[in-house]
Amino acid sequence: MARSAFVREDADTRRHSLIQAAAACLAEQGARGVSVRSICARAGVSAGLLTHYFDGIGDLILATYRDTGRKVADAVARAVADAGDDPRARLEAYVTASFRPPVLDPELLATWLAFWSLMKSDPQVAEVHGELYADFRRGLETHLREYWGKGAADDEVRLAAIAINALVDGLWLELCLDERGPFSPAEAEKLALTWLDAMLARRSAA
């Protein structure tokens, strides 16, 4: 049993090293420049090992996209957990986590851009993209419902989550593209929370 657990852990480590190498190569070279050779050289393994763990480079890219999305989701979840039990604080933490490390990271943007560039030509990448963004919006819907209560209409919650997601995405993109841009991470948080305040206030007044 101990031997089997060790072998499994070692296999997971090697598989994850290929995912990490693929993310780094995508960030540095983009989707067009990445190859089995460059990924395996980065991971320090033979090309045969990649096909042992993945059904080719396309399968590895999908796994890398999911892994990247999981890391972002984990960081957001930690921020929410740190916010405590207050529904408003948890909602705000969910919204502002994208403006802080490790989510706020130019290298993460570079990797994300490589995935985005494949969406039109690779239906499987587009499907993973849809899954990741749907998961983020569902998280927003959950926290909005916690704050608003059971009286919130489904369409109201859905559209609010879409709008918040678009705002967060746009601010995050601008921050990652230009660290010395027109606004700081703290200002991005302030903008997002000001907009969130206004949206929540409009519903309260309705």
C-alpha positions in Angstrom: 0.0 0.0 0.0 2.8 2.4 0.9 4.6 1.6 -2.4 1.4 2.2 -4.4 0.8 5.5 -2.7 4.4 6.6 -3.4 4.2 5.6 -7.1 0.8 7.5 -7.4 2.3 10.6 -5.7 5.3 10.5 -8.0 3.1 10.2 -11.1 1.0 13.1 -9.9 4.1 15.2 -9.4 5.4 14.4 -12.9 2.0 15.2 -14.4 1.8 18.5 -12.6 5.3 19.4 -13.6 4.2 19.1 -17.2 1.2 21.3 -16.5 3.4 23.9 -14.9 5.8 23.8 -17.8 3.0 24.2 -20.3 1.7 27.3 -18.4 5.1 28.9 -18.4 5.7 28.1 -22.1 2.2 29.5 -23.0 3.0 32.7 -21.1 6.4 33.1 -22.7 5.7 31.9 -26.3 2.0 32.1 -26.8 -0.2 29.4 -28.2 1.6 29.5 -31.6 5.1 29.1 -30.2 4.4 26.3 -27.7 5.4 22.8 -28.6 6.0 19.3 -27.1 9.7 19.9 -27.3 9.6 23.3 -25.5 7.3 22.1 -22.8 9.3 18.9 -22.1 12.6 20.9 -22.1 11.1 23.3 -19.6 9.9 20.4 -17.4 13.2 18.6 -17.8 11.7 15.4 -19.2 11.6 13.4 -22.4 8.9 14.0 -25.0 7.7 10.4 -24.4 6.6 11.3 -20.9 4.2 13.9 -22.2 2.3 11.3 -24.3 2.4 8.9 -21.3 0.4 11.3 -19.2 -1.6 13.2 -21.8 -3.2 12.4 -25.2 -1.0 14.9 -26.9 -0.3 18.6 -26.5 -3.9 19.5 -27.0 -4.9 17.4 -24.0 -2.1 19.0 -21.9 -3.3 22.5 -22.8 -6.8 21.7 -21.7 -5.5 20.3 -18.4 -3.3 23.4 -18.0 -6.3 25.7 -18.6 -8.4 23.8 -16.0 -5.4 23.9 -13.5 -5.0 27.7 -14.0 -8.7 28.2 -13.5 -8.5 26.1 -10.3 -5.7 28.2 -8.9 -7.7 31.4 -9.4 -10.8 29.8 -7.9 -8.8 28.6 -4.9 -7.3 32.1 -4.3 -10.8 33.7 -4.5 -12.2 31.0 -2.1 -9.4 31.8 0.4 -10.2 35.5 0.3 -13.9 34.7 0.9 -13.0 32.4 3.8 -10.8 35.1 5.4 -13.8 37.6 5.2 -15.7 35.7 7.8 -19.5 35.0 7.9 -21.0 38.4 7.0 -22.7 38.0 3.6 -21.7 41.5 2.4 -18.1 41.0 3.4 -18.0 37.7 1.6 -19.5 39.2 -1.5 -17.0 42.1 -1.5 -14.1 39.7 -0.9 -15.2 37.6 -3.9 -15.3 40.7 -6.1 -12.0 42.2 -5.0 -9.8 39.1 -4.9 -9.0 39.5 -8.5 -7.1 42.8 -7.8 -4.6 41.1 -5.4 -1.9 38.5 -5.9 -1.9 35.7 -6.8 -4.8 36.5 -9.2 -3.4 39.9 -10.1 -0.3 38.7 -12.0 0.9 39.8 -15.5 2.3 36.3 -16.1 -1.2 34.8 -15.4 -2.6 37.2 -18.0 0.0 36.1 -20.6 -1.1 32.5 -20.0 -4.8 33.4 -20.1 -4.2 35.3 -23.4 -2.8 32.2 -24.9 -5.9 30.2 -24.0 -8.1 33.0 -25.3 -6.3 32.9 -28.6 -7.3 29.2 -29.1 -11.0 29.6 -28.3 -12.1 30.3 -31.9 -10.1 27.4 -33.4 -10.4 24.8 -30.7 -14.0 24.0 -29.5 -12.6 22.1 -26.5 -10.7 25.1 -25.3 -13.8 27.2 -25.8 -15.7 24.6 -23.7 -13.3 24.8 -20.8 -13.4 28.6 -21.0 -17.2 28.5 -20.7 -16.9 26.2 -17.7 -14.5 28.4 -15.9 -16.4 31.6 -16.4 -19.7 29.9 -15.6 -18.2 28.7 -12.3 -17.1 32.2 -11.4 -20.6 33.6 -12.2 -22.2 30.9 -10.1 -20.0 31.9 -7.2 -21.2 35.5 -7.6 -24.8 34.3 -7.8 -24.3 32.3 -4.6 -22.9 35.4 -2.7 -25.6 37.7 -4.1 -28.3 35.3 -2.9 -26.7 35.1 0.5 -26.8 38.9 0.7 -30.2 39.6 -0.9 -32.0 36.6 0.6 -34.6 34.3 -0.9 -36.7 37.1 -2.4 -34.2 37.8 -5.2 -35.5 36.8 -8.7 -33.4 34.4 -10.7 -33.0 36.7 -13.6 -32.0 39.6 -11.4 -29.3 37.5 -9.7 -28.1 36.1 -13.0 -27.8 39.5 -14.8 -26.1 41.1 -11.7 -23.5 38.3 -11.7 -22.9 38.8 -15.5 -22.4 42.5 -15.0 -20.1 42.1 -12.0 -18.0 39.5 -13.8 -17.6 41.9 -16.8 -16.5 44.7 -14.6 -14.0 42.6 -12.6 -12.7 41.1 -15.9 -12.2 44.5 -17.5 -10.4 46.1 -14.5 -8.2 43.0 -14.0 -7.2 43.0 -17.7 -6.2 46.7 -17.6 -4.2 46.2 -14.4 -2.3 43.2 -15.8 -1.7 44.8 -19.2 -0.1 47.9 -17.7 1.2 48.0 -14.1 1.7 51.8 -14.5 -1.6 52.4 -16.1 -4.3 55.0 -15.2 -5.4 53.3 -12.0 -3.9 51.2 -9.2 -5.2 47.9 -7.7 -6.5 49.8 -4.7 -8.4 52.1 -7.1 -9.7 49.1 -9.0 -11.1 47.7 -5.7 -12.7 51.1 -4.9 -14.3 51.3 -8.4 -15.6 47.8 -8.1 -17.0 48.3 -4.7 -18.5 51.7 -5.6 -20.3 50.1 -8.5 -21.4 47.2 -6.3 -22.8 49.6 -3.7 -24.8 51.4 -6.3 -26.2 48.2 -7.8 -27.1 46.8 -4.3 -28.7 50.2 -3.3 -30.8 50.3 -6.5 -32.2 46.9 -5.6 -32.9 47.8 -2.0 -34.8 50.8 -3.2 -36.9 48.9 -5.7 
